[in-house]
Structure formats: C-alpha cells, structure tokens
Amino acid sequence: ETVLSDALIKTYVTIDELDQAKRMADSVRKTNFGTLLNHRYDTELTVLAEVAGTLCKIRVDFYSHVGCMVDLKSTGKSCKRSVFTGEFAKLKYDLQAGLYTAVAERAGLNPDVFAFVPVMKSAPNLAAFHTVEELDMLKDYACETVRDFAACRDLNEWPGYPGQTTSIYLPAWRRNEIENKISGDNENE
C-alpha cells in the first residue's frame, strides 16, 4: 500500500486562484509594462550594494535593461492614480522607490525610471503603470533613513523601545470589567 504525504496531495493554488492570477497578469501586460517585455530584462533580481555605509539587499520584481525598474503591487483597492498615490505615501512606497534606485545605481545598474504597477485582486483585475517622480529626493531620503538605521544598530538603541523598565496599568474600562467580574463571581458563591 502506498501512503502519500499530505504535502503531495495538498492544493497550493486553486483553479479560481490560478484564473485570477492569469487575469491579473493579462491586465498588467496591457499597461505600458507590456512594452518593456520587448527589451532584455531580468525578473526577481536580487541586488546587493552599500548605501550610506550599510550593505543593503533589494529584490526587484522587474528590471528592463532600457533603464526601468518595476515593482508589482496587488491591491484590494483601485489602481487609479488618485487612490494609489494615497497608498504610495501611507505604505511608504516612496522609501522603497528611493532605496531600490539607490542600491541599483550603486550596484552598477542604470535605473532612469522606477514604476509601480498596481493590479486589482478582484475582477476586472485592472492594472496601471505609475512612474515615480522626484527620484533624486527619494534616494536622498532613503540614504538618510539607512543612516538612521545604522546609528540605531551601532548604538543598539531603537526608537519606541524604552531603555529602562516601565510600569503599565490597566485602562479604566478594563479594570472596571475585571472588578465587575470579581464582584459578580463573589455574589454567586
């Protein structure tokens, strides 16, 4: 009798998920991203380089040798510029664009353009091609952020973590819940 391990019979991607991925990929190819496929390119490119005295590692989704770096983003929201700009700032994709560009340049690549391609997870799986402006400023910002990280690492002092022991107290609403539970349990005994 043959026994199959659970790993061999597990479904990793359902047919519906595969269909969704295919629709998303088709939608991405219909943006300006599709024209980049006509040139030499690399996907899932790992790049290492020193930035501000610290070795940094990035993983580029797509790099076209015509000088365009692309990061794909699946989103539950709209891929319209007005909506994606909010996500861009909120999730600090600006820092990502600056860091990726700085690392790529220091590694000898020539990324003249950095673009995000958000694609909607839900039908109709629309996609858009958004180039990032002000890359020089974002590279400077990324370098400053790396310097801040290096200083924290070197001093082993991290913002948000107190250096000494501190006491915490229950919020009043939680203390009231506990007190009511205790007094209620005592009445039932």
N, C-alpha and C positions, 0 to 999 in steps of 0.2 A: 504494500500500500504506500502510495506517495503522499507525503504531507507537504503542503505549500505553506511557506511562511506568510504571515499577514502582509509583509512588505510586497510580496509578489502579486497579491490579489487586491491590494488597495487601489482605489481610483484616486489619482492625484489631480486630474483635471476632468471635469465632467464635459459631456458633449456641449451643453449650454455655455459653459465657461470657455471652451475652445472656440465656439461660434462667436462669442462676444469678443475674444481676443482677435479673431480674424477680422471682424467688423472694425475694431479699433485700429488695427494695422492698415486696413484699406483706407480708412479715413485719414490717417497720418500721411500715407503716400500721396493723397490728393492735395496736401498743402505744399508750400514751397520746399519742404523737406524732400519731396519726391524728386526734385531736380538735382539734389545733391547725390542721389544714387547713381547718376551718370558719370561721376568722378571717382577717383581712387579714394577709399575710405576705410576706416577701422571702426569696429564696434566693441563695446565693453573694454575699452582701452584703459589699462592701469598705468598711471604716470606718477613718478616719484621725483621730487625736486625740493631743494632747500628754499624756504621763504622766510625772510627775516630771521635767519639763523636757526630755523627749525625745519627738520625734514618733514615734508607733507606728502601724503598719498591721496590721489583722487582716482575716481573711476568714471571715465567719460562714456556716456551711452553711445555717442556717435561723434567721430571726428572726420571731417572731409578734408582732404589734403589741399583743397582750394582755400582753406583757412576758416572753416566754420565748425564750431563745436556746438553740439545739440544735446540737451537733456530732455528726455521724455517724461511727462508727468501725467499719470492717470488722475482724474478728478471726478468727484461726485457733483461738482458744481459746473457752471458754464465755463467754456473756454474762451468766451468773448474777452477782448482786451480790458474792458472796464471792470469785469469781475476778476479776471486773472491778475490784474495789477494789484488788487487788494490782497490776494493770496501771496503774490510775489513779495510784498512788504511784510505781511503778517508772519509768514513762514521763513522769512529771511533768505529767500532765494537770491536776493541781491548779493548777500555774502557768498553764497555758493558760486554765483557767476564771477565775482571778483577773485575768489580763491582759485577756482578752476582755471581761469585765464592766467593768473599769476604763476601758478605751478606749471601749466602747459608752456608758457613762454620761457620759464627758467629751464625747462627740460628740452628746449630747442624746437618746440612746435611753433606754428605761426597762426594762432587763432585771432584773426581780424574781427570775427563775428562770434558772439555767443547767443544762442537762441534757445528758448524753451518751446516745446511742443506739447501743450496740454491736450489731452484727449478725454472726452467724457466716457465714463464707465457704462452709463446707461444709453439705451437706444435714443437717438440715432447715432450715437458714438461720434459726434462731431469733434473735429480737431482744428487747431490753429497754429500758426507759426509766428512766434513773437520774438523779435530780436531785442537784445538788451542794449540800451544806450548808456552813455556815461561809464564805459568800462574802465577808463583810467582812474576815475574817482573810486569805483568799486574795488579795483585792485589795491589802491592805497588803503582803503577801509579794511580789506582782508588782511593786508600786511600788518596794520595796527592791531587787528584782532589776534593774529598769530603772535605778535609781540606780547600782548596781554596774557595770552595763554602760556607762553614761555616763562613769563615772570611768575605766574601762579605756580607753574610746575617747579621752577627752580627754588622758590621760597616755600613750596608746599603749603601755600595759603590760598584758599579758594573762596571767592565772594559767596556769601549766602550760607557759609558754614561757620558757626561761631568757634573761636579758638578755645573757649572755656566752657565748662559745664553750665547749663542754664536750666531753670525750672519751668515746667509748663503746668498750667492749671486747666481744669475742665471749663469749658464755656458754660455760662449760666444756664442755658437751655438744657445742656446735657446733665449738669448737676441736679437740676430740678427733676428730670426724668429718673435719675438714679434714686434720689431721695424719695420720690413718689413710689417707686417700685419697692424700696426697702420698707417704707411705712405701710404700704399696701400688703406686703407679704407678712409683716408682723401682725396685722389685724386678722389674717386668715389662720394664724397658728393657734 
